[in-house]
Amino acid sequence: MTTKNHQKVVLVGDGAVGSSYAYSMMNQGLAEEFVIVDVIKERTEGDALDLEDAQAFTAPKKVYSGDYSDCKDADVVVITAGAPQKPGETRLDLVNKNLKILSSIVKPVVDSGFDGIFVVAANPVDILTYATWKFSGFPKERVIGSGTSLDTSRLRVALAKKLGGIDPRNVEAYIMGEHGDSEFAAYDEATIGSRPLKDVAKEHGLTDDDLAKIEDDTRNKAYEIINRKGATFYGVATCLMRITKAILRDENAILPVGAALNGEYGLDDIFIGTPAVINGSGLASVVEVPLSDKEKELMAKSAETLKKVTKDGLAAL
């Protein structure tokens, strides 16, 4: 018997990111039903068997290997499928490969009768989130990208370490723009305990150059990890869990995501990294950060890069 509070999530793509996300969802006890879909069926079956062993010590959950028809009554479909970023490759280099893969996923999900919310994490994530919106015909509010959630987490962790080891959850600083090489840290608006971040940084002996280096390290951290272990997955999987949790629990949480813009920052017809309110209906609203002139310029430049690559990528399909 299905009760009203029964929640169902379908994961499409059972690679390193997808399986880490599934594990994170198990540990958090989120969603009573969790379905794993992938072209390698055997792997999804193995993962489901492995994951179900966790429920005796977390929360009961029906976890199983499925297919696109299982999406019909799902609350959320999370897409992590796609070719991973190789050493030396930028996220934008992946666009043509992954747009093809994505088009083969979104159509059968929609054909199943799915009427929930898409959460997209495959790279280049802003472009693939936009494409998911286009391919699905869904309202913009029901398509959310992981956007700059991971970069924001990386920035907060780095700043917290430099500022006397405070809790990164108390660092109110965002990375904005593309999840990629044109992203930037919105330092001018960042705060710690409601004090301007730049003041707190000064007290800890950090200069503007130090902050610029932290921003640069944040931007390049993925490459650092990929060069050492071949891929990044725990961080982004946790971000996906957090976004899913905000949807399933109707939290109205402000999270850094890849959001559809309707005139905010002078931009539209784009999905890009910004703080936004996430709840049971998906993207409830965009929180428009009052950027400084320099940051506005960086946001516009980032958007320009994304728009061009998106246009060329979709034209080549």
C-alpha positions as CSV (number, residue, x, y, z in Angstrom):
1,M,0.0,0.0,0.0
2,T,1.3,3.4,-1.0
3,T,0.7,6.1,1.6
4,K,0.7,9.8,1.0
5,N,4.1,10.3,2.6
6,H,5.7,7.7,0.3
7,Q,8.4,9.4,-1.7
8,K,10.2,8.0,-4.7
9,V,13.4,9.0,-6.4
10,V,14.9,7.6,-9.6
11,L,18.6,7.9,-10.3
12,V,19.7,7.8,-13.9
13,G,23.5,7.0,-14.2
14,D,25.1,4.6,-11.8
15,G,28.7,5.7,-12.1
16,A,30.9,7.1,-9.3
17,V,28.7,10.2,-8.8
18,G,25.4,8.3,-9.0
19,S,26.4,5.5,-6.7
20,S,27.8,8.0,-4.2
21,Y,24.5,9.9,-4.3
22,A,22.5,6.7,-3.7
23,Y,24.8,5.9,-0.7
24,S,24.3,9.4,0.6
25,M,20.5,9.1,0.3
26,M,20.6,5.8,2.1
27,N,22.6,7.3,5.0
28,Q,20.2,10.2,5.3
29,G,17.1,7.9,5.2
30,L,15.6,10.0,2.3
31,A,12.9,8.6,0.0
32,E,11.1,5.3,0.8
33,E,11.6,4.1,-2.7
34,F,14.9,4.5,-4.7
35,V,15.3,3.2,-8.2
36,I,18.6,2.9,-10.1
37,V,18.7,3.1,-13.9
38,D,21.8,2.6,-16.1
39,V,22.7,1.1,-19.4
40,I,24.9,-1.4,-17.4
41,K,22.0,-3.3,-15.8
42,E,24.2,-5.7,-13.9
43,R,25.9,-2.9,-12.1
44,T,22.6,-1.4,-10.9
45,E,21.5,-4.8,-9.6
46,G,24.7,-5.1,-7.7
47,D,24.5,-1.6,-6.3
48,A,20.8,-2.2,-5.2
49,L,21.8,-5.4,-3.4
50,D,24.8,-3.6,-1.7
51,L,22.8,-0.5,-0.8
52,E,19.8,-2.4,0.7
53,D,22.3,-3.8,3.3
54,A,22.6,-0.3,4.8
55,Q,18.9,0.0,5.8
56,A,19.1,-2.1,9.0
57,F,21.3,0.7,10.4
58,T,19.7,3.7,8.7
59,A,16.0,3.6,7.6
60,P,13.9,1.1,5.7
61,K,13.9,1.7,2.0
62,K,12.9,-0.2,-1.1
63,V,16.0,0.1,-3.3
64,Y,16.1,-1.7,-6.7
65,S,17.4,-1.7,-10.2
66,G,14.7,-0.4,-12.6
67,D,14.2,1.2,-16.0
68,Y,12.6,4.4,-17.4
69,S,9.0,3.2,-16.9
70,D,9.7,3.4,-13.2
71,C,9.9,7.2,-13.5
72,K,6.1,7.6,-14.0
73,D,5.2,8.1,-10.3
74,A,8.6,9.4,-9.1
75,D,8.9,12.7,-7.2
76,V,12.4,13.4,-8.4
77,V,14.6,12.1,-11.3
78,V,18.3,12.8,-10.8
79,I,20.5,12.6,-13.9
80,T,24.2,11.9,-13.3
81,A,24.7,9.9,-16.5
82,G,27.3,11.0,-19.0
83,A,30.9,10.8,-20.0
84,P,33.2,11.8,-17.1
85,Q,35.7,14.6,-17.4
86,K,39.2,13.3,-18.2
87,P,42.5,14.8,-17.1
88,G,43.2,17.8,-19.2
89,E,39.6,18.2,-20.3
90,T,37.4,21.1,-19.4
91,R,33.7,20.6,-18.5
92,L,32.8,22.4,-21.7
93,D,34.8,19.9,-23.8
94,L,32.2,17.3,-22.8
95,V,29.3,19.1,-24.3
96,N,28.7,17.2,-27.5
97,K,29.2,13.7,-26.1
98,N,26.9,14.4,-23.2
99,L,24.1,16.2,-25.0
100,K,23.7,13.1,-27.1
101,I,23.5,10.9,-24.0
102,L,21.1,13.3,-22.4
103,S,18.7,13.4,-25.3
104,S,18.4,9.6,-25.1
105,I,17.5,9.8,-21.4
106,V,15.1,12.7,-21.1
107,K,12.6,11.5,-23.7
108,P,11.9,8.1,-22.2
109,V,11.7,9.7,-18.7
110,V,9.0,12.1,-20.0
111,D,7.3,9.3,-22.0
112,S,6.9,7.3,-18.8
113,G,4.4,10.0,-17.6
114,F,6.9,11.5,-15.1
115,D,5.5,14.6,-13.6
116,G,8.0,15.5,-10.9
117,I,11.3,17.5,-10.8
118,F,14.5,16.9,-12.7
119,V,17.8,17.4,-10.9
120,V,20.8,17.4,-13.3
121,A,24.4,16.9,-12.4
122,A,26.1,15.6,-15.6
123,N,28.7,18.1,-17.0
124,P,28.8,20.7,-18.4
125,V,26.0,21.0,-15.9
126,D,24.5,24.4,-16.8
127,I,24.2,23.5,-20.5
128,L,22.8,20.0,-19.8
129,T,20.3,21.5,-17.4
130,Y,19.2,23.9,-20.1
131,A,19.0,21.0,-22.6
132,T,16.9,18.9,-20.1
133,W,14.4,21.8,-19.9
134,K,14.3,22.1,-23.7
135,F,14.1,18.3,-24.3
136,S,11.4,17.8,-21.6
137,G,9.1,20.7,-22.3
138,F,8.8,21.0,-18.5
139,P,8.3,24.4,-16.8
140,K,11.6,25.9,-15.9
141,E,10.8,25.6,-12.2
142,R,10.9,21.8,-12.4
143,V,14.4,21.6,-13.8
144,I,17.3,22.3,-11.4
145,G,21.0,21.9,-12.0
146,S,23.6,21.2,-9.3
147,G,25.1,24.4,-10.6
148,T,27.7,26.0,-8.3
149,S,26.6,24.0,-5.2
150,L,29.9,22.0,-5.2
151,D,32.0,25.1,-5.9
152,T,30.3,27.0,-3.1
153,S,30.9,24.1,-0.7
154,R,34.6,24.1,-1.8
155,L,34.9,27.8,-1.3
156,R,33.3,27.7,2.2
157,V,35.5,24.8,3.3
158,A,38.6,26.7,2.1
159,L,37.6,30.0,3.8
160,A,36.7,28.2,7.0
161,K,40.1,26.6,7.2
162,K,41.8,30.0,6.7
163,L,39.6,31.8,9.2
164,G,40.7,29.9,12.3
165,G,38.9,26.6,11.5
166,I,35.3,27.9,11.9
167,D,32.4,25.7,10.8
168,P,32.0,25.9,7.0
169,R,28.2,25.9,7.4
170,N,28.6,29.4,9.0
171,V,30.4,30.9,6.0
172,E,27.8,32.7,3.9
173,A,29.7,32.9,0.7
174,Y,28.7,31.8,-2.8
175,I,30.4,30.9,-6.0
176,M,28.3,32.1,-8.9
177,G,28.1,31.8,-12.7
178,E,29.1,28.8,-14.7
179,H,30.0,25.6,-12.9
180,G,33.4,25.8,-14.7
181,D,36.3,28.0,-15.6
182,S,34.3,31.3,-15.8
183,E,32.8,31.0,-12.3
184,F,33.6,33.6,-9.6
185,A,33.4,34.1,-5.8
186,A,30.9,36.8,-4.8
187,Y,33.1,38.1,-2.0
188,D,31.7,41.6,-1.9
189,E,28.4,40.3,-0.5
190,A,29.8,37.4,1.6
191,T,29.4,37.4,5.4
192,I,30.4,35.5,8.5
193,G,28.1,35.8,11.5
194,S,26.5,38.7,9.7
195,R,29.9,40.6,9.4
196,P,31.4,41.3,6.0
197,L,33.7,38.4,5.0
198,K,36.4,40.9,3.8
199,D,36.5,42.5,7.3
200,V,36.9,39.1,9.0
201,A,39.5,38.1,6.5
202,K,41.5,41.2,7.2
203,E,41.5,40.4,10.9
204,H,43.0,37.0,10.1
205,G,45.7,38.6,8.0
206,L,44.3,37.7,4.6
207,T,44.8,40.1,1.8
208,D,42.7,40.5,-1.4
209,D,45.4,38.5,-3.1
210,D,44.9,35.7,-0.6
211,L,41.2,35.7,-1.3
212,A,41.8,35.7,-5.0
213,K,44.1,32.6,-4.5
214,I,41.3,30.9,-2.5
215,E,38.9,31.6,-5.4
216,D,41.4,30.3,-7.9
217,D,42.1,27.1,-5.9
218,T,38.3,26.6,-5.6
219,R,38.0,26.9,-9.4
220,N,40.8,24.4,-10.0
221,K,40.1,21.9,-7.2
222,A,38.2,19.5,-9.5
223,Y,41.4,19.3,-11.7
224,E,43.5,18.6,-8.6
225,I,41.2,15.8,-7.6
226,I,40.9,14.3,-11.1
227,N,44.6,14.3,-11.5
228,R,45.1,12.4,-8.3
229,K,42.1,9.9,-8.2
230,G,40.6,10.1,-11.7
231,A,37.2,11.7,-10.8
232,T,35.4,13.8,-8.2
233,F,32.2,12.3,-6.7
234,Y,31.7,12.5,-2.9
235,G,31.3,16.3,-2.9
236,V,28.8,16.6,-5.7
237,A,26.9,13.5,-4.6
238,T,26.3,15.2,-1.2
239,C,25.2,18.4,-3.0
240,L,22.7,16.4,-4.9
241,M,21.4,14.8,-1.7
242,R,21.0,18.2,-0.2
243,I,19.0,19.6,-3.2
244,T,16.8,16.4,-3.2
245,K,16.2,16.7,0.5
246,A,15.1,20.4,0.1
247,I,12.6,19.2,-2.5
248,L,11.3,16.1,-0.7
249,R,10.9,18.0,2.6
250,D,9.5,21.1,1.0
251,E,12.1,23.1,2.9
252,N,12.2,26.5,1.1
253,A,16.0,26.2,1.6
254,I,18.3,28.7,0.0
255,L,20.9,26.7,-2.0
256,P,23.4,27.5,-4.7
257,V,22.0,25.8,-7.8
258,G,21.9,26.0,-11.6
259,A,18.7,28.0,-11.8
260,A,16.6,29.3,-14.7
261,L,16.8,33.1,-14.8
262,N,14.0,35.4,-15.9
263,G,15.7,38.8,-16.0
264,E,17.7,38.5,-12.8
265,Y,21.2,39.9,-13.3
266,G,19.9,41.2,-16.6
267,L,19.9,37.6,-18.0
268,D,17.3,35.2,-19.3
269,D,17.0,32.0,-21.4
270,I,19.8,30.5,-19.3
271,F,20.5,28.2,-16.4
272,I,23.4,29.5,-14.2
273,G,24.8,29.3,-10.7
274,T,23.0,31.5,-8.2
275,P,21.4,31.2,-4.7
276,A,17.8,30.1,-5.1
277,V,14.9,28.9,-2.9
278,I,14.2,25.2,-3.3
279,N,11.0,23.5,-2.1
280,G,8.5,20.8,-3.1
281,S,7.5,22.6,-6.3
282,G,11.2,22.8,-7.4
283,L,12.7,26.2,-8.0
284,A,10.5,28.5,-6.0
285,S,12.4,31.7,-6.7
286,V,15.9,33.1,-7.5
287,V,17.7,35.0,-4.8
288,E,19.2,37.9,-6.8
289,V,22.5,38.8,-5.1
290,P,23.2,42.6,-5.3
291,L,26.5,42.2,-7.2
292,S,29.1,44.8,-7.4
293,D,29.8,46.3,-10.9
294,K,32.9,44.1,-11.3
295,E,30.9,41.0,-10.3
296,K,28.0,41.9,-12.7
297,E,30.6,42.0,-15.5
298,L,31.9,38.5,-14.5
299,M,28.3,37.1,-14.4
300,A,27.5,38.5,-17.8
301,K,30.8,37.1,-19.2
302,S,30.1,33.7,-17.7
303,A,26.6,33.7,-19.2
304,E,27.9,34.7,-22.6
305,T,30.3,31.7,-22.6
306,L,27.5,29.3,-21.6
307,K,25.0,30.7,-24.2
308,K,27.5,30.3,-27.0
309,V,28.5,26.7,-26.2
310,T,24.8,25.8,-25.6
311,K,23.7,27.2,-28.9
312,D,26.6,25.5,-30.8
313,G,26.0,22.2,-29.0
314,L,22.3,22.0,-29.6
315,A,22.8,23.1,-33.2
316,A,25.2,20.1,-33.7
317,L,22.7,17.5,-32.4
